[in-house]
């Protein structure tokens, strides 16, 4: 296989935001919890090991998760390495490179099924029926090697349907060799069946998308499904928000997503009611293509997570949090709390960190996080990187006289 860099990685490279200040401030405390607590994270080796259990599935990035039911969690991956020989390493080759894959995390009961250190994780992609057939993407490429899809986030709806967002990507000459064209979404009517039996239905996206890539994070809150998205062009990547009433999404008809309600200044407004020339309002600047937003009822806060920065040789490249009282905000400043340990590797100047997310359905910590590290100078990357890295995060209470200053 020719020596190239994952285009999904390059997308994040193009979209990376400036690195944050590393110091602890009172804003960081507020961003962490809305009270006097700070997040502390540490690698969780037993959970990370689940992504190494299959000798043929040899790593991927993105790593979104969706809670399916008491005993199943769906994982969604972008660019993926597959080794038909199943020897468990990328070092020997030959490896096949596909654009996406999925996994199902499972266990005998909810406690074990939602704990990566105790559950089983089975991976799925498309395999040609003929003996020795070539692996291919789980979600079918749009046009061979010229156009394909990368999964974004999704949610299982109250009626049982699974809604998944995706970005549509096209190969092009110049620049990073690709362009993100738009987003779409698919409906899975029977997500309780094995993924190999799924028949995804493509749903129509709004004709006017305002240049926003929706689906970076998806959550259900109250009577709505919320989808966060980013500016599709440029490097600032402001973050935007659209929502749909759950009643309109029942059974996911083909046109269910065509008239979202966008956050515009101080209210959600249906796209069909927006005056010509009106644009959705940004929630905050310097987001990422991949991020997560979830609600913590005990703290009554929405929590947003992302990597800030990119290259691990730079001290400001860290995982950071924002919080808000409502899905639309107001959002706190992003504050860093974890520096990936791969930054100490001798080749850190070649390594990038990205795709940080919280997985709120997971057990084993206050929060379970993942991120990915990749090597821009080596393809395929060594086995030490390009797998989801799992962290356990705990909230540490600060005493009233802890000395946190403005």
C-alpha positions in Angstrom: 0.0 0.0 0.0 1.4 3.4 -0.9 2.5 5.6 2.0 -0.2 8.1 2.6 -1.7 9.8 5.6 -5.3 9.0 6.6 -7.5 11.6 4.9 -9.7 11.7 8.0 -6.7 12.7 10.0 -5.9 15.4 7.5 -9.4 16.7 7.8 -8.8 17.2 11.5 -5.3 18.7 10.8 -6.9 21.3 8.6 -9.6 22.0 11.2 -7.4 22.1 14.3 -7.9 25.1 16.6 -5.1 27.0 18.4 -3.8 25.4 21.6 -5.2 26.6 24.9 -3.3 28.0 27.9 -2.3 25.2 30.2 -2.6 26.9 33.5 -5.4 26.2 36.1 -7.8 29.1 36.5 -11.1 29.7 38.2 -12.7 29.6 34.7 -11.4 26.0 34.4 -13.1 25.1 37.7 -16.3 26.5 36.5 -16.0 24.8 33.1 -15.3 21.5 34.8 -18.4 21.3 36.9 -20.2 24.6 37.6 -19.0 24.1 41.2 -15.6 23.7 42.9 -14.4 20.5 41.3 -11.8 19.8 38.7 -11.5 16.8 36.3 -8.6 14.4 36.6 -8.0 11.7 34.0 -5.7 8.7 33.7 -5.2 6.0 31.1 -7.4 2.9 31.5 -5.3 0.1 30.0 -7.9 -2.7 30.6 -10.5 -0.8 28.6 -8.1 0.2 25.9 -7.2 -3.5 25.5 -10.7 -4.2 24.1 -9.7 -2.5 20.9 -6.8 -4.9 20.4 -8.8 -8.1 20.9 -9.5 -8.8 17.2 -6.5 -10.0 15.2 -8.0 -8.7 11.9 -9.3 -5.3 13.0 -6.1 -3.3 13.5 -7.1 0.1 14.6 -9.2 3.1 13.5 -9.9 6.7 14.5 -13.1 8.6 15.2 -14.6 6.2 17.8 -18.1 7.5 18.4 -20.4 5.5 20.6 -24.2 5.1 20.8 -26.1 3.3 23.6 -28.4 0.8 22.0 -29.9 -1.1 24.9 -29.1 -2.7 28.3 -26.6 -5.1 26.8 -25.3 -3.4 23.6 -23.3 -0.3 22.7 -22.6 0.7 19.1 -19.1 2.0 18.1 -18.5 4.0 14.9 -15.1 4.3 13.3 -13.6 6.1 10.4 -10.5 5.1 8.4 -9.8 1.5 9.5 -7.0 -1.0 9.0 -8.0 -4.6 8.3 -5.5 -7.6 8.1 -7.1 -10.6 6.5 -4.3 -12.8 7.9 -5.4 -11.9 11.4 -1.9 -11.8 12.9 -2.8 -8.9 15.2 -0.2 -6.4 13.9 0.2 -3.8 11.2 3.9 -4.3 11.2 3.9 -7.4 8.9 1.3 -6.5 6.3 -0.3 -6.7 4.0 -3.1 -4.5 5.5 -6.3 -3.4 3.8 -7.4 0.2 4.4 -11.2 0.9 4.4 -13.1 4.1 5.1 -15.3 3.0 8.0 -16.2 0.2 10.3 -18.4 -0.4 13.3 -18.3 -2.4 16.5 -20.8 -3.8 19.0 -19.9 -3.8 22.7 -21.9 -6.4 24.7 -22.2 -8.3 27.9 -24.5 -10.5 30.0 -26.1 -7.5 31.9 -26.0 -3.7 31.8 -23.1 -3.4 34.3 -20.8 -5.6 32.2 -22.0 -4.6 28.8 -21.3 -0.9 29.6 -17.9 -1.5 31.1 -15.2 -1.7 28.4 -12.9 -3.6 30.8 -15.5 -6.4 31.2 -17.4 -6.4 28.0 -16.8 -8.0 24.6 -16.3 -5.9 21.5 -17.0 -7.4 18.0 -16.1 -5.5 14.9 -17.9 -5.4 11.5 -17.0 -4.4 8.0 -18.0 -5.6 4.6 -16.3 -8.7 3.3 -16.5 -9.9 -0.3 -18.3 -13.2 -0.5 -15.7 -15.0 -2.6 -12.9 -16.8 -0.8 -10.1 -14.4 -0.1 -12.4 -11.5 -0.9 -11.2 -8.0 -0.2 -12.6 -6.1 2.9 -14.5 -2.9 2.2 -16.2 -0.2 4.2 -19.2 -1.1 6.4 -21.1 2.0 5.1 -20.7 1.6 1.3 -18.4 4.0 -0.4 -20.3 6.5 -2.6 -18.1 6.1 -5.7 -15.3 3.6 -5.1 -12.1 5.4 -4.1 -13.4 8.8 -5.3 -16.2 9.5 -2.8 -16.9 7.9 0.6 -18.5 8.5 4.0 -17.0 8.9 7.5 -19.4 8.3 10.4 -20.3 11.0 12.8 -22.5 10.6 15.9 -26.1 9.5 16.3 -28.8 8.4 18.8 -31.3 5.6 19.3 -34.8 7.2 19.3 -37.6 6.5 21.8 -39.4 4.4 19.2 -36.3 2.2 18.8 -35.0 3.5 15.4 -31.3 4.3 15.2 -30.4 7.7 13.6 -26.7 8.1 12.4 -25.1 11.2 10.9 -22.3 11.0 8.4 -20.0 13.3 6.4 -19.7 12.8 2.7 -16.2 13.2 1.4 -14.7 13.5 -2.2 -11.2 12.9 -3.4 -9.6 15.9 -5.1 -6.2 17.0 -6.4 -4.2 19.6 -4.4 -4.5 20.6 -0.8 -5.0 17.7 1.5 -6.4 15.5 -1.4 -10.1 15.6 -0.4 -13.0 17.9 0.4 -15.9 17.4 2.8 -18.9 17.9 0.5 -21.8 17.8 3.0 -23.5 15.6 5.6 -26.3 13.1 5.4 -28.0 10.7 7.8 -29.1 7.1 7.8 -31.9 5.3 9.6 -31.5 1.8 10.9 -34.9 0.3 11.6 -33.8 -2.8 13.5 -30.6 -1.9 15.4 -31.1 -4.9 17.7 -30.1 -7.1 14.8 -26.4 -7.8 14.1 -24.9 -5.0 12.0 -24.3 -7.4 9.2 -28.1 -7.6 8.8 -28.7 -3.8 8.8 -30.3 -2.1 5.8 -29.5 1.6 6.2 -32.0 4.0 4.7 -30.5 7.4 3.6 -32.5 10.4 4.9 -32.8 13.6 3.0 -30.8 16.6 4.5 -32.0 20.2 4.3 -31.5 21.7 0.9 -29.9 24.8 2.5 -27.3 23.6 5.0 -25.7 27.1 5.6 -22.3 25.4 5.1 -22.6 23.6 8.4 -21.6 20.0 9.0 -24.2 18.6 11.4 -23.6 15.5 13.5 -20.4 16.2 15.4 -22.3 15.3 18.5 -25.9 14.3 19.0 -28.0 14.0 22.1 -31.7 13.7 23.1 -32.8 16.1 25.8 -36.4 16.8 26.7 -38.7 16.6 23.6 -35.9 17.2 21.1 -33.0 15.7 19.4 -30.0 18.1 19.2 -27.2 17.9 16.6 -24.1 20.0 17.0 -22.1 20.9 13.9 -19.2 23.0 12.7 -18.4 25.4 9.9 -17.5 23.3 6.9 -14.9 25.7 5.5 -12.0 27.5 7.0 -10.0 26.7 10.2 -11.9 28.5 12.9 -14.6 25.9 13.2 -17.2 27.7 15.1 -19.8 25.3 16.5 -23.6 25.6 15.7 -26.7 23.8 16.9 -29.9 22.5 15.3 -32.7 20.4 16.7 -35.8 18.5 15.7 -38.9 17.6 17.8 -38.8 13.9 18.6 -42.5 13.7 17.5 -41.4 14.5 13.9 -38.7 11.8 13.9 -41.0 8.9 14.8 -40.2 6.0 12.4 -37.7 8.3 10.6 -39.5 9.1 7.4 -37.3 10.1 4.5 -38.0 13.8 4.9 -37.8 13.9 8.7 -34.6 16.1 8.9 -35.5 18.6 6.2 -36.7 21.5 8.4 -34.4 21.7 11.5 -34.8 24.4 14.1 -31.5 26.4 14.2 -30.2 28.4 17.2 -30.4 32.0 16.0 -29.3 34.7 18.4 -31.7 34.0 21.4 -34.1 31.3 20.1 -34.5 28.2 18.0 -36.1 29.1 14.7 -37.4 26.6 12.1 -35.3 26.8 8.9 -38.4 27.4 6.8 -39.2 30.5 8.9 -35.8 32.1 8.7 -35.7 35.3 6.7 -33.6 35.3 3.6 -30.0 36.1 4.5 -30.3 35.1 8.1 -27.6 32.7 9.4 -27.6 30.4 12.4 -25.6 31.8 15.4 -22.4 30.3 16.6 -22.4 28.9 20.1 -18.6 29.2 20.5 -15.5 29.5 18.4 -12.5 27.1 17.9 -14.4 23.8 18.0 -13.4 20.7 16.3 -15.0 18.4 13.6 -15.1 15.7 16.3 -16.2 16.6 19.8 -18.8 15.4 22.3 -21.6 17.0 24.2 -23.6 15.2 26.9 -25.8 16.2 29.9 -24.9 15.4 33.5 -28.2 15.5 35.5 -26.4 15.4 38.9 -24.6 18.5 38.1 -27.3 20.0 35.9 -24.7 20.9 33.3 -24.0 20.1 29.6 -20.4 19.1 29.1 -18.5 19.5 25.9 -15.1 17.8 25.3 -12.5 18.1 22.5 -8.8 18.2 21.9 -7.3 21.7 21.6 -4.2 21.9 19.6 -2.9 19.0 17.5 0.8 18.2 17.5 1.9 16.3 20.7 5.3 18.1 20.7 3.4 21.3 21.5 2.7 21.8 25.2 -0.7 23.3 24.6 -2.1 20.1 23.0 -4.4 18.8 25.6 -8.0 17.6 26.2 -10.3 20.3 27.4 -13.8 20.9 28.6 -16.5 23.5 28.3 -19.8 23.5 30.2 -23.2 25.2 29.9 -26.6 25.2 31.6 -28.5 24.6 28.4 -27.7 22.9 25.1 -27.2 26.3 23.4 -25.2 27.8 26.2 -23.9 30.1 27.3 -20.7 28.0 27.1 -17.7 28.5 29.3 -14.2 29.0 27.9 -12.5 25.8 27.0 -10.1 24.7 29.8 -7.4 22.0 29.5 -7.1 19.1 32.0 -5.2 16.3 30.4 -2.0 16.0 28.4 -1.7 12.7 26.4 1.3 10.7 27.7 2.3 10.0 24.1 3.7 13.5 24.1 6.8 12.0 25.9 7.6 9.7 23.0 10.8 10.5 21.0 8.8 11.0 17.8 6.2 13.3 19.4 6.9 16.0 16.7 5.4 13.5 14.2 2.4 12.6 16.4 -1.0 14.3 16.5 -3.9 13.9 19.0 -7.5 14.3 18.0 -11.0 12.8 18.2 -11.5 13.2 21.9 -15.0 12.3 23.2 -16.9 11.4 26.3 -18.9 8.2 26.3 -21.6 8.8 28.9 -23.1 5.4 28.6 -19.9 3.7 29.8 -19.3 2.6 33.4 -16.1 2.4 35.5 -15.5 6.1 36.2 -17.2 9.4 36.6 -16.7 9.7 32.8 -15.0 7.5 30.3 -13.2 9.3 27.5 -11.3 8.3 24.3 -8.9 10.0 22.0 -6.7 8.9 19.1 -3.0 9.5 18.3 -1.6 9.1 14.8 1.8 9.3 13.2 1.9 11.7 10.2 5.3 10.4 9.0 4.6 6.6 9.0 1.9 4.7 7.1 0.7 2.4 8.4 1.5 3.7 11.9 3.2 1.5 14.4 1.0 -0.6 16.6 1.5 1.6 19.6 -0.8 4.3 18.1 -3.9 4.6 15.9 -6.2 2.8 18.3 -8.8 4.5 20.6 -7.0 5.3 23.9 -9.4 5.1 26.9 -9.2 7.4 29.9 -11.0 7.3 33.2 -12.0 10.7 34.5 -12.9 11.6 38.1 -14.1 14.9 39.5 -12.0 16.0 42.4 -13.7 18.4 44.9 -11.7 21.6 45.8 -11.9 23.0 49.3 -13.2 26.5 49.8 -9.6 27.7 50.5 -8.0 25.8 47.7 -6.4 28.9 46.4 -8.0 29.0 42.9 -7.6 32.5 41.6 -8.8 34.6 38.7 
